[in-house]
Amino acid sequence: MSGPASAAELAAGILLLAVTAYDLFQSVVLPRPAVRKFQLARLIIRPMWRAWRWVFLRGSRIERSEARLALFGPLALLALFAIWGFSLILGYGLIIDAARDEFRPHLEDFLTSFYVSATTLVPLAYGDFVPEEGLARTVIFFESASGVGIAALAITLLFELYGSFRAREETVVALDALAGAPASAVQLLETAALPGMDGALKETFDEWRKWSAMVLESHLAYPLLIYFRSSHDNEAWINSFGAVMDAAALVLSSMEGEPAVGAAKLMMTIGNHFVEDISWLLRFQPSTDPIIERAEYVAAIARLRAAGYRVQDGDTHWEKFGLIRSKYASILNQIAQVLSAPPAPWVGDRSYLPHRQRPRRRRTVPKAAS
């Protein structure tokens, strides 16, 4: 091969390997979000999800759609490793092709060089092409080491992702006993008011405060976890989190003499931090709309009063509730809609609310000719 062509292939191969190694480090090795840095996962996961959701939400049976949507997370993970593996094979293949004369027998074309690269990375080399000089031997050595390294990273990432997923879902499933499925803030408070449930509300706020911190760290480091769906019917992690936040908002705005008010304040602080960072990760724009109607709030207060709470639903309390909820409600609804989460009270698609409906356009009737 001519000198300039070999130099161009060598430079392109080294550049591709450097970009792939950098992306692997940012996406797998670095235990923190990559701030304003290139990440392959950010470029391909969202478009892949939109296409996947568009295809599989067109079915008529909800359970089938949910099962197919749940496949996306694991398949997207495999797709990422397939892209990283292909990039390594292509990068090393370009370098091998630049040193094709250093193999015995000589490599005839780029496809043969690509084959040598692929069988070295996996590794499945049959010994049909042997490197005999310095550059060829060096490339084969480093590619073999890269194959072992990417396999180790894949295994490590799988354990990390599924460990974080299991920890997230254990708390979500446990909330069913208090808030139902899908989770409801009002039902959570009603259950906590039953005889023999002393301290249950405070314990729930404390548990979900720790859950919020844990999920925030894991989902910022590995954003693909956001697309891993709950494995139980009518459940979604974003719905359960929203129910606990709404319960805390009701306690802080409308209840008198509730002993769990301190735990509710801490939950609201960590929860708002969680919402803020997730909105940054997904590039959502928050709004000040509490996304709830006064009639819904009044109905909730009536149920809580019947459950035995000392609650108020005056203008001041309604405004305070709306102010508290406006800090997180719009982001929760955007996340629920993007993920096509199962419908839940107060979380999800709220476009049917009267104040969110678009006014109809008036049709102009042409004047009759005189």
C-alpha positions as CSV (number, residue, x, y, z in Angstrom):
1,M,0.0,0.0,0.0
2,S,1.2,3.5,-0.8
3,G,2.7,5.6,2.0
4,P,0.1,8.4,2.1
5,A,-2.8,5.9,2.1
6,S,-1.2,3.9,4.9
7,A,-0.6,7.1,7.0
8,A,-4.2,8.2,6.5
9,E,-5.6,4.8,7.6
10,L,-3.2,4.8,10.6
11,A,-4.3,8.2,11.7
12,A,-8.0,7.4,11.2
13,G,-7.7,4.2,13.1
14,I,-5.9,5.8,16.0
15,L,-8.5,8.6,16.1
16,L,-11.4,6.2,16.1
17,L,-9.9,4.1,18.9
18,A,-9.3,7.3,21.0
19,V,-12.9,8.4,20.6
20,T,-14.2,5.0,21.5
21,A,-12.0,4.6,24.5
22,Y,-13.0,8.1,25.7
23,D,-16.7,7.3,25.3
24,L,-16.3,3.9,27.1
25,F,-14.6,5.7,30.0
26,Q,-17.2,8.4,30.2
27,S,-20.2,6.0,30.0
28,V,-19.0,2.9,31.9
29,V,-15.9,3.7,34.1
30,L,-16.5,7.2,35.3
31,P,-19.0,7.0,38.3
32,R,-20.5,10.4,37.8
33,P,-22.3,12.2,35.0
34,A,-20.3,13.5,32.0
35,V,-21.0,17.2,32.2
36,R,-21.1,18.9,28.8
37,K,-19.0,16.1,27.3
38,F,-19.5,13.8,24.3
39,Q,-21.4,10.6,25.2
40,L,-22.6,8.1,22.6
41,A,-25.4,7.0,24.8
42,R,-26.9,10.5,24.9
43,L,-26.8,10.7,21.1
44,I,-28.5,7.4,20.3
45,I,-30.7,6.3,23.3
46,R,-33.3,9.0,23.0
47,P,-33.9,8.6,19.2
48,M,-33.9,4.8,19.7
49,W,-36.5,5.1,22.4
50,R,-38.8,7.4,20.4
51,A,-38.8,5.0,17.5
52,W,-39.3,2.0,19.8
53,R,-42.1,3.6,21.6
54,W,-43.8,4.8,18.4
55,V,-43.8,1.2,17.0
56,F,-44.9,-0.7,20.1
57,L,-47.5,1.7,21.5
58,R,-49.6,1.2,18.4
59,G,-50.9,-2.2,19.6
60,S,-54.4,-2.5,21.2
61,R,-53.4,-4.6,24.2
62,I,-51.7,-2.7,27.0
63,E,-50.0,-5.7,28.6
64,R,-48.3,-6.6,25.2
65,S,-47.2,-3.0,24.8
66,E,-45.8,-2.9,28.3
67,A,-43.9,-6.2,27.8
68,R,-42.4,-4.9,24.5
69,L,-41.5,-1.5,26.0
70,A,-39.7,-3.3,28.8
71,L,-37.4,-4.9,26.3
72,F,-35.9,-1.6,25.3
73,G,-33.5,-1.0,28.2
74,P,-31.7,-4.4,28.0
75,L,-31.6,-4.2,24.2
76,A,-30.3,-0.7,24.2
77,L,-27.5,-1.8,26.5
78,L,-26.6,-4.6,24.1
79,A,-26.7,-2.1,21.2
80,L,-24.3,0.2,22.9
81,F,-21.8,-2.5,23.5
82,A,-22.2,-3.7,19.9
83,I,-21.4,-0.2,18.6
84,W,-18.4,0.1,20.9
85,G,-17.2,-3.3,19.8
86,F,-17.7,-2.5,16.1
87,S,-15.8,0.8,16.5
88,L,-12.9,-1.0,18.1
89,I,-12.8,-3.6,15.4
90,L,-13.0,-0.9,12.7
91,G,-10.3,1.2,14.3
92,Y,-7.9,-1.6,14.8
93,G,-8.8,-2.9,11.3
94,L,-7.7,0.4,9.8
95,I,-4.3,0.2,11.6
96,I,-3.9,-3.4,10.6
97,D,-4.6,-2.5,7.0
98,A,-2.0,0.2,7.2
99,A,0.5,-2.5,8.2
100,R,-0.8,-5.3,5.9
101,D,2.7,-6.1,4.6
102,E,3.8,-7.1,8.0
103,F,1.5,-10.2,8.1
104,R,2.2,-13.6,6.6
105,P,0.5,-14.2,4.2
106,H,0.0,-10.6,3.2
107,L,-3.4,-9.1,3.7
108,E,-5.0,-8.5,0.3
109,D,-7.6,-5.9,1.1
110,F,-9.4,-4.0,3.8
111,L,-12.0,-6.7,4.3
112,T,-9.3,-9.2,5.1
113,S,-7.8,-6.7,7.6
114,F,-11.3,-6.2,9.1
115,Y,-11.6,-10.0,9.5
116,V,-8.2,-10.2,11.3
117,S,-9.3,-7.4,13.6
118,A,-12.6,-9.0,14.4
119,T,-11.2,-12.4,15.2
120,T,-8.5,-10.8,17.4
121,L,-10.9,-8.8,19.5
122,V,-13.4,-11.6,20.2
123,P,-10.9,-13.6,20.2
124,L,-11.4,-16.3,17.6
125,A,-8.1,-16.1,15.7
126,Y,-7.3,-19.3,13.8
127,G,-3.7,-18.5,13.0
128,D,-4.3,-18.1,9.3
129,F,-2.7,-14.6,9.4
130,V,0.5,-14.2,11.5
131,P,2.0,-10.8,12.5
132,E,5.7,-10.9,11.9
133,E,7.0,-7.4,12.5
134,G,6.8,-4.7,15.1
135,L,3.7,-2.6,14.4
136,A,1.6,-5.6,13.4
137,R,2.5,-7.5,16.6
138,T,1.9,-4.4,18.7
139,V,-1.5,-3.9,17.2
140,I,-2.6,-7.5,17.7
141,F,-1.4,-7.4,21.3
142,F,-3.3,-4.2,22.2
143,E,-6.4,-5.4,20.4
144,S,-6.4,-8.7,22.3
145,A,-6.1,-6.8,25.5
146,S,-9.0,-4.5,24.4
147,G,-11.2,-7.5,23.8
148,V,-10.6,-8.8,27.4
149,G,-11.1,-5.3,28.7
150,I,-14.4,-4.6,27.0
151,A,-15.7,-8.0,28.1
152,A,-14.8,-7.2,31.7
153,L,-16.5,-3.8,31.4
154,A,-19.6,-5.4,30.0
155,I,-19.9,-7.8,32.9
156,T,-19.2,-5.1,35.5
157,L,-21.8,-2.7,34.0
158,L,-24.4,-5.5,33.9
159,F,-23.9,-6.2,37.6
160,E,-24.0,-2.4,38.4
161,L,-27.1,-1.7,36.3
162,Y,-29.1,-4.6,37.6
163,G,-28.1,-4.0,41.1
164,S,-29.3,-0.4,40.9
165,F,-32.4,-1.5,39.2
166,R,-33.3,-4.1,41.8
167,A,-32.6,-1.6,44.6
168,R,-34.9,1.0,42.9
169,E,-37.7,-1.5,42.3
170,E,-37.7,-3.0,45.8
171,T,-38.8,0.3,47.3
172,V,-41.4,0.9,44.5
173,V,-43.0,-2.5,45.1
174,A,-43.0,-2.0,48.9
175,L,-45.0,1.2,48.4
176,D,-47.9,-0.7,46.9
177,A,-49.0,-1.7,50.4
178,L,-49.5,1.9,51.4
179,A,-50.3,3.8,48.1
180,G,-51.7,1.1,45.8
181,A,-50.8,0.5,42.2
182,P,-50.6,2.9,40.5
183,A,-49.4,4.9,43.5
184,S,-51.7,7.6,44.9
185,A,-50.7,10.3,47.4
186,V,-54.1,10.5,48.9
187,Q,-54.3,6.7,49.4
188,L,-50.8,6.7,50.9
189,L,-52.0,9.3,53.5
190,E,-55.3,7.4,54.1
191,T,-53.5,4.1,54.8
192,A,-51.0,5.8,57.1
193,A,-54.0,7.1,59.1
194,L,-55.4,3.7,59.8
195,P,-55.2,2.2,63.4
196,G,-51.9,0.5,64.1
197,M,-50.0,2.5,61.5
198,D,-48.3,5.0,63.9
199,G,-45.0,6.2,62.4
200,A,-45.7,4.7,59.0
201,L,-45.8,8.0,57.2
202,K,-42.5,9.3,58.7
203,E,-40.8,6.0,57.9
204,T,-42.1,6.2,54.3
205,F,-40.7,9.7,53.9
206,D,-37.4,8.7,55.4
207,E,-37.2,5.6,53.2
208,W,-38.0,7.5,50.0
209,R,-35.6,10.3,50.9
210,K,-32.8,7.7,50.9
211,W,-34.3,6.2,47.7
212,S,-34.2,9.6,46.0
213,A,-30.5,10.0,46.8
214,M,-29.6,6.5,45.7
215,V,-31.6,6.7,42.4
216,L,-30.2,10.2,41.7
217,E,-26.6,8.9,41.9
218,S,-27.1,5.7,39.9
219,H,-29.3,7.3,37.2
220,L,-27.0,10.3,36.6
221,A,-24.0,8.0,36.3
222,Y,-25.9,5.5,34.0
223,P,-28.8,7.3,32.3
224,L,-29.9,4.1,30.6
225,L,-31.5,3.0,33.9
226,I,-34.2,5.6,33.3
227,Y,-35.6,3.4,30.5
228,F,-35.7,0.2,32.5
229,R,-39.4,-0.3,33.3
230,S,-40.9,-1.8,36.4
231,S,-41.7,-5.4,36.1
232,H,-45.0,-5.3,38.0
233,D,-48.4,-4.3,36.6
234,N,-49.5,-0.6,36.9
235,E,-46.2,0.4,38.5
236,A,-43.6,3.0,37.4
237,W,-40.9,4.4,39.5
238,I,-41.7,8.0,38.4
239,N,-45.3,7.5,39.5
240,S,-44.4,6.2,42.9
241,F,-41.9,9.0,43.5
242,G,-44.5,11.5,42.4
243,A,-47.0,10.1,44.9
244,V,-44.6,10.4,47.8
245,M,-43.8,14.0,46.7
246,D,-47.5,14.9,46.5
247,A,-48.1,13.3,49.9
248,A,-45.3,15.5,51.4
249,A,-46.7,18.6,49.7
250,L,-50.1,17.9,51.2
251,V,-48.6,17.5,54.7
252,L,-46.6,20.7,54.4
253,S,-49.4,22.8,52.9
254,S,-52.6,21.7,54.4
255,M,-52.2,19.6,57.6
256,E,-52.1,20.8,61.2
257,G,-50.4,18.9,64.0
258,E,-48.9,16.2,61.7
259,P,-45.8,14.7,63.4
260,A,-44.2,13.7,60.1
261,V,-43.9,17.3,59.0
262,G,-40.1,17.3,59.6
263,A,-39.6,14.1,57.5
264,A,-41.8,15.7,54.8
265,K,-39.6,18.7,54.6
266,L,-36.5,16.6,54.2
267,M,-38.2,14.5,51.6
268,M,-39.2,17.6,49.7
269,T,-35.7,19.0,49.8
270,I,-34.0,15.9,48.4
271,G,-36.9,15.3,46.0
272,N,-36.6,18.7,44.5
273,H,-32.9,18.2,44.1
274,F,-33.6,14.9,42.4
275,V,-36.1,16.5,40.0
276,E,-33.7,19.4,39.2
277,D,-30.8,17.1,38.3
278,I,-32.9,14.7,36.2
279,S,-34.4,17.6,34.3
280,W,-30.8,18.7,33.5
281,L,-29.9,15.2,32.4
282,L,-33.0,14.9,30.1
283,R,-32.8,18.6,29.1
284,F,-36.4,19.3,30.1
285,Q,-37.6,22.9,30.7
286,P,-39.5,23.3,34.0
287,S,-42.6,25.5,34.3
288,T,-44.4,27.0,37.3
289,D,-47.7,25.3,36.6
290,P,-48.7,23.0,39.5
291,I,-50.7,21.0,36.9
292,I,-53.6,20.3,39.2
293,E,-57.1,21.7,39.5
294,R,-58.6,23.3,42.6
295,A,-61.4,20.8,42.5
296,E,-59.0,17.9,42.6
297,Y,-57.2,19.5,45.6
298,V,-60.6,20.0,47.4
299,A,-61.6,16.4,46.8
300,A,-58.3,15.2,48.2
301,I,-58.7,17.3,51.3
302,A,-62.2,15.9,51.8
303,R,-60.9,12.4,51.7
304,L,-58.1,13.2,54.2
305,R,-60.5,14.9,56.5
306,A,-62.7,11.7,56.4
307,A,-59.5,9.7,57.2
308,G,-59.1,11.7,60.4
309,Y,-56.5,14.3,59.5
310,R,-56.8,18.0,60.6
311,V,-56.7,19.6,57.2
312,Q,-57.6,23.0,55.7
313,D,-58.5,23.8,52.1
314,G,-58.7,27.6,52.2
315,D,-57.2,29.9,49.6
316,T,-53.9,30.2,51.5
317,H,-53.5,26.5,51.8
318,W,-54.4,25.9,48.1
319,E,-51.8,28.6,47.0
320,K,-49.2,27.1,49.3
321,F,-49.8,23.6,47.9
322,G,-49.7,24.9,44.3
323,L,-46.4,26.7,45.0
324,I,-44.8,23.6,46.5
325,R,-46.0,21.4,43.7
326,S,-45.0,23.8,40.9
327,K,-41.3,23.1,41.8
328,Y,-41.5,19.4,40.6
329,A,-44.8,18.7,38.9
330,S,-44.0,19.7,35.3
331,I,-40.8,17.7,35.2
332,L,-42.5,14.6,36.7
333,N,-45.2,14.8,34.0
334,Q,-42.7,15.3,31.2
335,I,-40.7,12.2,32.4
336,A,-43.9,10.2,32.7
337,Q,-45.0,11.1,29.2
338,V,-41.6,10.5,27.7
339,L,-41.5,7.0,29.3
340,S,-45.1,6.3,28.5
341,A,-45.6,5.4,32.2
342,P,-49.0,3.8,33.2
343,P,-51.6,6.4,34.1
344,A,-51.5,7.5,37.8
345,P,-53.3,10.1,39.9
346,W,-51.8,13.5,39.4
347,V,-48.8,12.2,37.5
348,G,-48.6,11.7,33.7
349,D,-50.6,13.1,30.8
350,R,-52.7,15.9,32.3
351,S,-53.6,17.5,29.0
352,Y,-57.3,16.9,29.7
353,L,-57.4,19.5,32.5
354,P,-59.5,22.5,31.6
355,H,-56.8,25.1,32.1
356,R,-54.4,23.1,29.9
357,Q,-56.7,22.7,26.9
358,R,-56.0,24.8,23.9
359,P,-58.7,27.2,22.8
360,R,-60.5,26.2,19.7
361,R,-59.8,28.3,16.6
362,R,-62.7,30.3,15.4
363,R,-63.6,29.7,11.9
364,T,-64.2,32.9,9.9
365,V,-67.4,32.8,7.9
366,P,-67.2,34.6,4.6
367,K,-69.7,37.4,4.2
368,A,-72.4,36.8,1.6
369,A,-72.0,38.8,-1.6
370,S,-74.5,41.6,-1.7
